[in-house]
Amino acid sequence: MTNMTHTPRSRLMTFLARFSGFTLISACGWLLDFTVMGTLVQLGLTVFWANICGAFCGVTFVYVVAGLRVFEKSRPQSHATLLSFYWVWHACAITASSALIGWGSTHLIEIVPTTALRPETFAGLGAKLVMTPLAIIGNFLFMRFLLEPKKYRDQSR
């Protein structure tokens, strides 16, 4: 009899359950990120720098919570060492996404409605919304690779 844990359907269901849990945790990190970014832009910081500050708060939260709740660490390095690798990855990813969000917000500012928020804040947060799905998928795949390299290799075959 075939072991159910190795069937493609059971692997897919396990993957989807873990991705769903990760997405819920990421939503909390995203709210932290979104709040920090919006507050900093509202206070006068540029969209680029505000997004970097907010994003690092959010991804650090996601690493700590998802690293303990979603992923099974299989590397011998400490969580502190792995967190430093995670930050290096995000230094690159966040800088690139911040540049795209900053660029996108300059185009969105033309269509921003009049609100209590500064137009830069509204446009920056709108551009961030567009980038969010790609960021969540990339973060999940990188955390899985970083914390569970053997599982990542075994399931990609």
N, C-alpha and C positions, 0 to 999 in steps of 0.2 A: 504494500500500500504506500502511496506517495505521501510524504510529509507535507502537510498543508502550509507550513511556513515558507516553503520554497516555491510555491506555485506563483506564476506571474500575477494572478488576480490578488492573492494575499499580499504580495510585495507591493502592488499598486495601492491596495487599501491601507496598508501600513504607512506608505509614503504619504498618501493623501491625509491621513489622520495626523501625522506629524507636521505636515505642511500647514494644516488648519490650525493646530496648536501654535505653531510658530507665527502664523499670520495674526492670531489674536494677541500674542505677546508683542508683535511688531506694531500692532495698532496702538497699544499703550505707549510704546516708545515713540511712535509717530506723533501722538498727541503731545507728548513732552517736547519733541522736536519742533512741532508746529507752533506750540505756545511760546517757546523760547525765541524761535525765529520771528514770529509775528510781533512779539513784544520789542525785540531789538530793532526791527525795521521801524516800528511805530516810534521808537525813541530816537531814530535818526541814523542808525547804522545801515550801511549798504546791504542790499539783498544778498550779495555774494558772501560777505563776512557773517551776516546774521544766520545764513543757512549753514555755514561751517560750524558755528557755535551750537546751534540747535541740533544739527545732525549728530555731532559727537556726543551730546547728552543722550539723544535717542538711541544711538547704536551701542553705547556703553550699557545702558539699561537692558537692551535686547540681548547683548552678549551674556550678561550676568544671569538674567532670568531664563533665557532659552538654553544657555549652557548647562543649567542645572535641571531644567524641566523637560526639555525636548530631546536634547542630544545626549549620547552616551560617550563621554570622553574616552578615547582609546589611545591617545598619544601619551608617552611617558612625561612630557613636559608639564610644568605647573600651569594652572589657569592664568597666573600672572604673565608667564612667558607667552602663552597662546593669545592672551588679550593684547599683548604688545604687537604680535603679528597681525591680529585683527585690526588694530589701530593703523598699522602701516597700510594694510589693504584699503581701509576706509579713508586714510589721508589722500590716497590717489582717487578713489571712487567719489568721495565727497567733494574734492576740488573740481573734478570734471563735472559732476552734477550741479554744483554751485555755479559754475560758469554757464552751463546750459540754462539753469533756472534764472540767473541774472540776465542772460540774453533774452530768454523768453519773456521775462517780466517787462523788458523795454518795449516789446511788441504788444503785450497785453495792456500796458498802461493807457494806450489809445482808446480802449473800449471799456475802461473801468467806470462803473457807475459812481455817483456821488454818495459816499457813505461817511460814517464817523471815522473810518480808517483813512490813513493817508493813502493816496493812489498807489504809491510804491509798495505799501504793505499788501494791499488787496491784489495787485498784479503779481507780486512775489509769491504769495500764498497760492494763487491760481496756478502759476507755473510749477510750483512744488507738487500740487495735486496731480499734474500730468506725469511727472517723473516717478511718483510713488510706486506703481505696480512693478516697474522695471527694477527699482531699488530693492523691493521686498524679495523678488525672485533671486536677484544677484546675491543678496545677503544670506538667504537660506542656503543656496548652493555653496557659497564660500564657507559658511559655518559648518556645514555638513562635511566638506572637504577638510577643514581645519581640525575639527574635533573627532571625526569618525573616518579617517582615511581608508581603513581596511573595508568597512562597509561600503564606502563610496566606490572603491575599486571593484568589490565583489558584485555589487548591484548594477554596475554599468556594463557588465558583460552580457 
